[in-house]
């Protein structure tokens, strides 16, 4: 019987600054980092997957 041990690890961080242009309109700017790691151990082999993304982000929100 094949026994598998899978361990996923997620990390997400966002740093934002908000400018309230009007009572209904806000503008945000910031930086985002996301990381996903998955390690798998089985009788056949061991795999390690590491996905990472990061970069600037901007956002505008209007409240109705």
VMD Tcl script that builds the backbone (N, CA, C; Angstrom):
set m [mol new atoms 192]
animate dup $m
set s [atomselect $m all]
$s set {name element resname resid chain x y z} {
  {N N UNK 1 A 0.844 -1.183 0.000}
  {CA C UNK 1 A 0.000 0.000 0.000}
  {C C UNK 1 A 0.887 1.243 0.000}
  {N N UNK 2 A 0.558 2.186 -0.859}
  {CA C UNK 2 A 1.337 3.416 -0.999}
  {C C UNK 2 A 0.894 4.432 0.051}
  {N N UNK 3 A 1.812 4.817 0.927}
  {CA C UNK 3 A 1.503 5.828 1.936}
  {C C UNK 3 A 2.101 7.144 1.492}
  {N N UNK 4 A 1.291 8.196 1.551}
  {CA C UNK 4 A 1.753 9.517 1.135}
  {C C UNK 4 A 1.624 10.491 2.294}
  {N N UNK 5 A 2.588 11.362 2.369}
  {CA C UNK 5 A 2.577 12.428 3.354}
  {C C UNK 5 A 2.699 13.739 2.584}
  {N N UNK 6 A 1.627 14.535 2.565}
  {CA C UNK 6 A 1.623 15.796 1.822}
  {C C UNK 6 A 1.487 16.938 2.822}
  {N N UNK 7 A 2.421 17.910 2.732}
  {CA C UNK 7 A 2.389 19.075 3.616}
  {C C UNK 7 A 2.321 20.350 2.791}
  {N N UNK 8 A 1.165 21.009 2.713}
  {CA C UNK 8 A 1.110 22.309 2.039}
  {C C UNK 8 A 1.333 23.446 3.044}
  {N N UNK 9 A 2.041 24.481 2.608}
  {CA C UNK 9 A 2.288 25.675 3.420}
  {C C UNK 9 A 1.969 26.891 2.557}
  {N N UNK 10 A 1.096 27.783 3.046}
  {CA C UNK 10 A 0.722 29.000 2.328}
  {C C UNK 10 A 1.127 30.219 3.144}
  {N N UNK 11 A 1.630 31.246 2.456}
  {CA C UNK 11 A 1.967 32.517 3.094}
  {C C UNK 11 A 1.539 33.636 2.163}
  {N N UNK 12 A 0.760 34.571 2.676}
  {CA C UNK 12 A 0.293 35.703 1.884}
  {C C UNK 12 A 0.436 36.971 2.718}
  {N N UNK 13 A 1.063 38.000 2.140}
  {CA C UNK 13 A 1.269 39.270 2.830}
  {C C UNK 13 A 0.957 40.408 1.879}
  {N N UNK 14 A 0.214 41.394 2.375}
  {CA C UNK 14 A -0.110 42.581 1.585}
  {C C UNK 14 A 0.156 43.812 2.441}
  {N N UNK 15 A 0.870 44.776 1.879}
  {CA C UNK 15 A 1.120 46.064 2.527}
  {C C UNK 15 A 0.460 47.127 1.664}
  {N N UNK 16 A -0.524 47.856 2.230}
  {CA C UNK 16 A -1.309 48.811 1.440}
  {C C UNK 16 A -1.338 50.183 2.106}
  {N N UNK 17 A -1.444 51.209 1.257}
  {CA C UNK 17 A -1.701 52.582 1.691}
  {C C UNK 17 A -2.985 53.017 1.003}
  {N N UNK 18 A -3.907 53.608 1.773}
  {CA C UNK 18 A -5.196 54.025 1.215}
  {C C UNK 18 A -5.311 55.543 1.256}
  {N N UNK 19 A -5.761 56.101 0.144}
  {CA C UNK 19 A -6.070 57.528 0.039}
  {C C UNK 19 A -7.569 57.651 -0.179}
  {N N UNK 20 A -8.241 58.343 0.728}
  {CA C UNK 20 A -9.690 58.536 0.631}
  {C C UNK 20 A -9.931 59.816 -0.159}
  {N N UNK 21 A -10.117 59.698 -1.481}
  {CA C UNK 21 A -10.268 60.857 -2.362}
  {C C UNK 21 A -11.577 61.594 -2.101}
  {N N UNK 22 A -12.655 60.855 -1.928}
  {CA C UNK 22 A -13.967 61.412 -1.584}
  {C C UNK 22 A -14.587 60.468 -0.555}
  {N N UNK 23 A -15.725 60.828 0.034}
  {CA C UNK 23 A -16.353 59.891 0.978}
  {C C UNK 23 A -16.702 58.535 0.349}
  {N N UNK 24 A -16.846 58.474 -0.975}
  {CA C UNK 24 A -17.206 57.215 -1.641}
  {C C UNK 24 A -16.067 56.590 -2.450}
  {N N UNK 25 A -15.047 57.353 -2.780}
  {CA C UNK 25 A -13.963 56.859 -3.636}
  {C C UNK 25 A -12.670 56.730 -2.842}
  {N N UNK 26 A -12.075 55.542 -2.881}
  {CA C UNK 26 A -10.775 55.326 -2.240}
  {C C UNK 26 A -9.798 54.747 -3.259}
  {N N UNK 27 A -8.542 55.153 -3.136}
  {CA C UNK 27 A -7.463 54.682 -4.004}
  {C C UNK 27 A -6.421 54.000 -3.127}
  {N N UNK 28 A -6.024 52.796 -3.514}
  {CA C UNK 28 A -5.056 52.017 -2.747}
  {C C UNK 28 A -3.837 51.716 -3.610}
  {N N UNK 29 A -2.688 51.684 -2.969}
  {CA C UNK 29 A -1.445 51.267 -3.624}
  {C C UNK 29 A -0.658 50.445 -2.612}
  {N N UNK 30 A 0.053 49.449 -3.109}
  {CA C UNK 30 A 0.801 48.621 -2.175}
  {C C UNK 30 A 1.633 47.559 -2.863}
  {N N UNK 31 A 2.065 46.600 -2.056}
  {CA C UNK 31 A 2.928 45.515 -2.510}
  {C C UNK 31 A 2.347 44.200 -1.994}
  {N N UNK 32 A 2.391 43.167 -2.826}
  {CA C UNK 32 A 1.813 41.867 -2.485}
  {C C UNK 32 A 2.865 40.771 -2.627}
  {N N UNK 33 A 2.859 39.819 -1.695}
  {CA C UNK 33 A 3.732 38.645 -1.741}
  {C C UNK 33 A 2.893 37.414 -1.418}
  {N N UNK 34 A 3.023 36.364 -2.228}
  {CA C UNK 34 A 2.313 35.108 -1.998}
  {C C UNK 34 A 3.270 33.948 -2.250}
  {N N UNK 35 A 3.274 32.991 -1.347}
  {CA C UNK 35 A 4.138 31.822 -1.480}
  {C C UNK 35 A 3.343 30.564 -1.133}
  {N N UNK 36 A 3.515 29.520 -1.946}
  {CA C UNK 36 A 2.882 28.225 -1.719}
  {C C UNK 36 A 3.957 27.151 -1.845}
  {N N UNK 37 A 4.096 26.334 -0.817}
  {CA C UNK 37 A 5.063 25.233 -0.819}
  {C C UNK 37 A 4.312 23.952 -0.498}
  {N N UNK 38 A 4.590 22.906 -1.264}
  {CA C UNK 38 A 4.004 21.599 -0.979}
  {C C UNK 38 A 5.094 20.545 -1.079}
  {N N UNK 39 A 5.258 19.802 -0.007}
  {CA C UNK 39 A 6.222 18.702 0.019}
  {C C UNK 39 A 5.451 17.391 0.108}
  {N N UNK 40 A 5.844 16.443 -0.715}
  {CA C UNK 40 A 5.175 15.142 -0.741}
  {C C UNK 40 A 6.224 14.052 -0.586}
  {N N UNK 41 A 5.996 13.158 0.339}
  {CA C UNK 41 A 6.854 11.996 0.524}
  {C C UNK 41 A 6.006 10.746 0.331}
  {N N UNK 42 A 6.459 9.843 -0.527}
  {CA C UNK 42 A 5.742 8.589 -0.750}
  {C C UNK 42 A 6.758 7.472 -0.927}
  {N N UNK 43 A 6.274 6.268 -1.118}
  {CA C UNK 43 A 7.174 5.137 -1.346}
  {C C UNK 43 A 7.902 5.266 -2.678}
  {N N UNK 44 A 7.295 5.968 -3.635}
  {CA C UNK 44 A 7.886 6.091 -4.964}
  {C C UNK 44 A 8.959 7.174 -5.031}
  {N N UNK 45 A 8.622 8.353 -4.556}
  {CA C UNK 45 A 9.569 9.467 -4.658}
  {C C UNK 45 A 9.160 10.583 -3.704}
  {N N UNK 46 A 9.917 11.658 -3.726}
  {CA C UNK 46 A 9.609 12.847 -2.937}
  {C C UNK 46 A 9.597 14.057 -3.856}
  {N N UNK 47 A 8.568 14.845 -3.776}
  {CA C UNK 47 A 8.447 16.025 -4.623}
  {C C UNK 47 A 8.353 17.266 -3.758}
  {N N UNK 48 A 8.913 18.360 -4.265}
  {CA C UNK 48 A 8.794 19.657 -3.597}
  {C C UNK 48 A 8.393 20.681 -4.643}
  {N N UNK 49 A 7.251 21.320 -4.419}
  {CA C UNK 49 A 6.746 22.348 -5.323}
  {C C UNK 49 A 6.776 23.669 -4.570}
  {N N UNK 50 A 7.344 24.701 -5.195}
  {CA C UNK 50 A 7.394 26.025 -4.575}
  {C C UNK 50 A 6.966 27.060 -5.611}
  {N N UNK 51 A 5.813 27.683 -5.380}
  {CA C UNK 51 A 5.298 28.737 -6.245}
  {C C UNK 51 A 5.362 30.049 -5.474}
  {N N UNK 52 A 5.824 31.106 -6.146}
  {CA C UNK 52 A 5.958 32.400 -5.490}
  {C C UNK 52 A 5.614 33.504 -6.476}
  {N N UNK 53 A 4.871 34.493 -6.005}
  {CA C UNK 53 A 4.584 35.668 -6.811}
  {C C UNK 53 A 4.636 36.893 -5.907}
  {N N UNK 54 A 5.077 37.998 -6.472}
  {CA C UNK 54 A 5.120 39.238 -5.704}
  {C C UNK 54 A 5.174 40.409 -6.671}
  {N N UNK 55 A 4.759 41.570 -6.199}
  {CA C UNK 55 A 4.811 42.751 -7.037}
  {C C UNK 55 A 3.881 43.843 -6.555}
  {N N UNK 56 A 3.952 44.989 -7.226}
  {CA C UNK 56 A 3.107 46.116 -6.835}
  {C C UNK 56 A 1.657 45.885 -7.244}
  {N N UNK 57 A 0.757 46.569 -6.545}
  {CA C UNK 57 A -0.657 46.489 -6.886}
  {C C UNK 57 A -1.320 47.837 -6.625}
  {N N UNK 58 A -2.310 48.160 -7.449}
  {CA C UNK 58 A -3.107 49.377 -7.282}
  {C C UNK 58 A -4.580 48.987 -7.363}
  {N N UNK 59 A -5.411 49.792 -6.705}
  {CA C UNK 59 A -6.826 49.449 -6.640}
  {C C UNK 59 A -7.634 50.721 -6.431}
  {N N UNK 60 A -8.764 50.808 -7.078}
  {CA C UNK 60 A -9.714 51.897 -6.867}
  {C C UNK 60 A -11.047 51.277 -6.469}
  {N N UNK 61 A -11.692 51.849 -5.459}
  {CA C UNK 61 A -12.979 51.331 -4.997}
  {C C UNK 61 A -13.967 52.483 -4.869}
  {N N UNK 62 A -15.166 52.239 -5.373}
  {CA C UNK 62 A -16.240 53.228 -5.267}
  {C C UNK 62 A -17.409 52.586 -4.537}
  {N N UNK 63 A -17.889 53.229 -3.495}
  {CA C UNK 63 A -19.007 52.708 -2.707}
  {C C UNK 63 A -20.306 53.357 -3.164}
  {N N UNK 64 A -21.277 52.548 -3.527}
  {CA C UNK 64 A -22.579 53.048 -3.981}
  {C C UNK 64 A -23.507 53.272 -2.815}
}
mol reanalyze $m
mol bondsrecalc $m
mol representation Tube
mol addrep $m
